[in-house]
């Protein structure tokens, strides 16, 4: 059985795409469970909606996103939910 090399490459590319999508889903799930943003202007802590996360502009470590409290669009780095808490 001699398969066309183009078909094999297409299967490999499709498999890699599925793996990347699964990784992105798990990464977003981790973010929503463990991290939030803190506005540098008003210090309001919030978790943006999934749509805002997907549509906001990415920066080095964080996002350029609008604060729901003061409505300013600023660069914000994610903050760990458990930082400084003792269990």
N, CA and C atoms as a LAMMPS dump frame, in Angstrom:
ITEM: TIMESTEP
0
ITEM: NUMBER OF ATOMS
261
ITEM: BOX BOUNDS ff ff ff
-5.0000000000000000e+02 5.0000000000000000e+02
-5.0000000000000000e+02 5.0000000000000000e+02
-5.0000000000000000e+02 5.0000000000000000e+02
ITEM: ATOMS id mol type element x y z
1 1 1 N 0.843 -1.172 0
2 1 2 C 0 0 0
3 1 3 C 0.89 1.237 0
4 2 1 N 0.914 1.945 -1.09
5 2 2 C 1.775 3.111 -1.279
6 2 3 C 0.927 4.375 -1.171
7 3 1 N 1.074 5.108 -0.045
8 3 2 C 0.283 6.328 0.155
9 3 3 C 1.004 7.526 -0.445
10 4 1 N 0.227 8.482 -0.841
11 4 2 C 0.738 9.728 -1.38
12 4 3 C 1.442 10.509 -0.254
13 5 1 N 2.692 10.985 -0.457
14 5 2 C 3.391 11.741 0.598
15 5 3 C 2.642 13.005 1.016
16 6 1 N 1.881 13.605 0.129
17 6 2 C 1.11 14.795 0.467
18 6 3 C 0.033 14.501 1.505
19 7 1 N -0.579 13.338 1.408
20 7 2 C -1.61 12.933 2.366
21 7 3 C -0.981 12.707 3.742
22 8 1 N 0.18 12.082 3.785
23 8 2 C 0.867 11.826 5.058
24 8 3 C 1.244 13.145 5.73
25 9 1 N 1.755 14.092 4.957
26 9 2 C 2.116 15.403 5.509
27 9 3 C 0.869 16.116 6.028
28 10 1 N -0.245 15.984 5.309
29 10 2 C -1.484 16.606 5.749
30 10 3 C -1.957 15.992 7.074
31 11 1 N -1.862 14.686 7.247
32 11 2 C -2.224 14.029 8.501
33 11 3 C -1.336 14.505 9.647
34 12 1 N -0.048 14.636 9.4
35 12 2 C 0.887 15.109 10.432
36 12 3 C 0.556 16.547 10.821
37 13 1 N 0.302 17.409 9.841
38 13 2 C -0.038 18.807 10.124
39 13 3 C -1.35 18.899 10.9
40 14 1 N -2.33 18.101 10.54
41 14 2 C -3.612 18.106 11.248
42 14 3 C -3.438 17.631 12.685
43 15 1 N -2.625 16.606 12.898
44 15 2 C -2.36 16.097 14.243
45 15 3 C -1.668 17.156 15.092
46 16 1 N -0.694 17.85 14.528
47 16 2 C -0.016 18.921 15.265
48 16 3 C -0.971 20.061 15.596
49 17 1 N -1.858 20.391 14.701
50 17 2 C -2.854 21.431 14.952
51 17 3 C -3.762 21.041 16.12
52 18 1 N -4.223 19.803 16.147
53 18 2 C -5.072 19.318 17.244
54 18 3 C -4.317 19.373 18.565
55 19 1 N -3.051 18.989 18.581
56 19 2 C -2.232 19.037 19.801
57 19 3 C -2.09 20.479 20.282
58 20 1 N -1.865 21.421 19.378
59 20 2 C -1.745 22.84 19.754
60 20 3 C -3.051 23.376 20.323
61 21 1 N -4.172 23.011 19.744
62 21 2 C -5.473 23.464 20.24
63 21 3 C -5.726 22.91 21.635
64 22 1 N -5.422 21.639 21.858
65 22 2 C -5.601 21.038 23.184
66 22 3 C -4.708 21.732 24.203
67 23 1 N -3.46 22.042 23.827
68 23 2 C -2.556 22.749 24.731
69 23 3 C -3.12 24.13 25.092
70 24 1 N -3.635 24.857 24.112
71 24 2 C -4.19 26.186 24.369
72 24 3 C -5.4 26.115 25.296
73 25 1 N -6.228 25.103 25.146
74 25 2 C -7.391 24.94 26.019
75 25 3 C -6.941 24.708 27.45
76 26 1 N -5.95 23.834 27.655
77 26 2 C -5.455 23.575 29.002
78 26 3 C -4.76 24.796 29.595
79 27 1 N -4.067 25.565 28.774
80 27 2 C -3.392 26.775 29.269
81 27 3 C -4.411 27.818 29.718
82 28 1 N -5.463 28.029 28.945
83 28 2 C -6.516 28.973 29.35
84 28 3 C -7.23 28.487 30.608
85 29 1 N -7.452 27.187 30.695
86 29 2 C -8.088 26.623 31.889
87 29 3 C -7.215 26.859 33.125
88 30 1 N -5.926 26.662 32.982
89 30 2 C -4.997 26.913 34.096
90 30 3 C -5.055 28.386 34.498
91 31 1 N -5.04 29.284 33.516
92 31 2 C -5.073 30.716 33.816
93 31 3 C -6.304 31.071 34.646
94 32 1 N -7.467 30.604 34.22
95 32 2 C -8.694 30.972 34.919
96 32 3 C -8.765 30.391 36.323
97 33 1 N -8.046 29.342 36.581
98 33 2 C -8.05 28.771 37.928
99 33 3 C -6.996 29.387 38.839
100 34 1 N -5.897 29.919 38.294
101 34 2 C -4.759 30.296 39.129
102 34 3 C -4.277 31.734 38.986
103 35 1 N -4.756 32.484 38.016
104 35 2 C -4.21 33.823 37.791
105 35 3 C -5.315 34.851 37.555
106 36 1 N -4.972 36.118 37.789
107 36 2 C -5.879 37.238 37.55
108 36 3 C -5.026 38.448 37.148
109 37 1 N -5.676 39.541 36.786
110 37 2 C -4.972 40.773 36.442
111 37 3 C -5.22 41.818 37.516
112 38 1 N -4.242 42.726 37.684
113 38 2 C -4.375 43.837 38.624
114 38 3 C -4.078 45.126 37.867
115 39 1 N -5.03 46.039 37.875
116 39 2 C -4.886 47.299 37.148
117 39 3 C -3.792 48.151 37.798
118 40 1 N -2.831 48.668 37.017
119 40 2 C -1.782 49.513 37.584
120 40 3 C -2.266 50.924 37.956
121 41 1 N -3.457 51.311 37.505
122 41 2 C -3.992 52.646 37.789
123 41 3 C -4.829 52.647 39.071
124 42 1 N -5.84 51.769 39.128
125 42 2 C -6.767 51.775 40.273
126 42 3 C -6.588 50.564 41.194
127 43 1 N -5.7 49.653 40.851
128 43 2 C -5.375 48.445 41.638
129 43 3 C -6.563 47.489 41.783
130 44 1 N -7.49 47.579 40.869
131 44 2 C -8.633 46.666 40.86
132 44 3 C -8.166 45.309 40.335
133 45 1 N -8.522 44.219 41.037
134 45 2 C -8.162 42.875 40.605
135 45 3 C -9.365 42.245 39.915
136 46 1 N -9.125 41.62 38.751
137 46 2 C -10.232 41.057 37.982
138 46 3 C -9.746 39.93 37.088
139 47 1 N -10.692 39.104 36.673
140 47 2 C -10.457 38.066 35.674
141 47 3 C -11.297 38.428 34.459
142 48 1 N -10.661 38.685 33.329
143 48 2 C -11.43 39.051 32.136
144 48 3 C -12.189 37.847 31.58
145 49 1 N -13.191 38.123 30.786
146 49 2 C -13.943 37.053 30.139
147 49 3 C -13.062 36.353 29.112
148 50 1 N -13.475 35.169 28.723
149 50 2 C -12.709 34.402 27.742
150 50 3 C -12.602 35.166 26.431
151 51 1 N -13.671 35.81 26.009
152 51 2 C -13.65 36.577 24.76
153 51 3 C -12.648 37.723 24.835
154 52 1 N -12.615 38.436 25.969
155 52 2 C -11.643 39.525 26.126
156 52 3 C -10.216 38.995 26.138
157 53 1 N -10.016 37.833 26.742
158 53 2 C -8.68 37.238 26.763
159 53 3 C -8.213 36.89 25.355
160 54 1 N -9.112 36.34 24.568
161 54 2 C -8.738 35.922 23.217
162 54 3 C -8.533 37.106 22.276
163 55 1 N -9.298 38.178 22.476
164 55 2 C -9.238 39.319 21.556
165 55 3 C -8.274 40.421 21.986
166 56 1 N -7.791 40.367 23.224
167 56 2 C -6.879 41.416 23.683
168 56 3 C -5.482 41.203 23.101
169 57 1 N -4.754 42.289 23.024
170 57 2 C -3.421 42.255 22.433
171 57 3 C -2.421 41.667 23.424
172 58 1 N -1.634 40.714 22.952
173 58 2 C -0.602 40.116 23.795
174 58 3 C 0.623 41.017 23.838
175 59 1 N 1.257 41.039 24.988
176 59 2 C 2.528 41.729 25.162
177 59 3 C 3.513 40.711 25.745
178 60 1 N 4.681 41.133 26.124
179 60 2 C 5.752 40.231 26.539
180 60 3 C 5.259 39.142 27.493
181 61 1 N 4.881 39.494 28.679
182 61 2 C 4.422 38.522 29.673
183 61 3 C 2.934 38.651 29.96
184 62 1 N 2.34 39.768 29.628
185 62 2 C 0.951 40.006 29.987
186 62 3 C 0.096 40.36 28.784
187 63 1 N -0.877 41.197 29.051
188 63 2 C -1.826 41.613 28.021
189 63 3 C -2.059 43.112 28.104
190 64 1 N -2.43 43.686 26.984
191 64 2 C -2.894 45.073 26.959
192 64 3 C -4.41 44.959 26.967
193 65 1 N -4.987 45.297 28.123
194 65 2 C -6.399 45.008 28.347
195 65 3 C -7.048 46.165 29.108
196 66 1 N -8.374 46.28 28.991
197 66 2 C -9.129 47.361 29.632
198 66 3 C -9.584 46.924 31.022
199 67 1 N -9.357 47.792 31.992
200 67 2 C -9.81 47.548 33.363
201 67 3 C -11.323 47.78 33.423
202 68 1 N -12.081 46.852 33.993
203 68 2 C -13.533 47.056 34.077
204 68 3 C -13.926 48.126 35.098
205 69 1 N -13.018 48.498 35.989
206 69 2 C -13.327 49.482 37.026
207 69 3 C -13.087 50.917 36.543
208 70 1 N -11.861 51.198 36.081
209 70 2 C -11.524 52.576 35.684
210 70 3 C -11.565 52.788 34.171
211 71 1 N -11.783 51.738 33.407
212 71 2 C -11.914 51.773 31.94
213 71 3 C -10.645 52.2 31.201
214 72 1 N -9.487 52.174 31.859
215 72 2 C -8.22 52.503 31.213
216 72 3 C -7.663 51.269 30.518
217 73 1 N -7.094 51.462 29.34
218 73 2 C -6.445 50.375 28.612
219 73 3 C -4.958 50.439 28.936
220 74 1 N -4.46 49.442 29.632
221 74 2 C -3.074 49.424 30.09
222 74 3 C -2.478 48.035 29.923
223 75 1 N -1.156 47.994 29.974
224 75 2 C -0.443 46.72 30.007
225 75 3 C -0.553 46.145 31.409
226 76 1 N -0.965 44.893 31.502
227 76 2 C -1.108 44.239 32.805
228 76 3 C -0.506 42.851 32.741
229 77 1 N 0.267 42.523 33.764
230 77 2 C 0.823 41.177 33.871
231 77 3 C -0.077 40.335 34.75
232 78 1 N -0.207 39.042 34.441
233 78 2 C -1.041 38.193 35.29
234 78 3 C -0.439 38.048 36.682
235 79 1 N -1.301 38.017 37.678
236 79 2 C -0.905 37.848 39.075
237 79 3 C -1.361 36.464 39.531
238 80 1 N -0.544 35.808 40.337
239 80 2 C -0.89 34.493 40.858
240 80 3 C -1.93 34.647 41.964
241 81 1 N -2.991 33.858 41.934
242 81 2 C -4.054 33.917 42.937
243 81 3 C -3.563 33.507 44.327
244 82 1 N -2.556 32.651 44.394
245 82 2 C -2.124 32.088 45.655
246 82 3 C -0.863 32.735 46.214
247 83 1 N -0.404 33.803 45.593
248 83 2 C 0.822 34.451 46.033
249 83 3 C 0.645 35.059 47.435
250 84 1 N 1.49 34.664 48.351
251 84 2 C 1.462 35.219 49.692
252 84 3 C 0.478 34.536 50.634
253 85 1 N -0.27 33.567 50.132
254 85 2 C -1.224 32.867 50.993
255 85 3 C -0.545 31.646 51.6
256 86 1 N -0.843 31.385 52.833
257 86 2 C -0.285 30.23 53.527
258 86 3 C -1.408 29.202 53.705
259 87 1 N -1.14 27.982 53.297
260 87 2 C -2.164 26.937 53.402
261 87 3 C -1.951 26.11 54.635
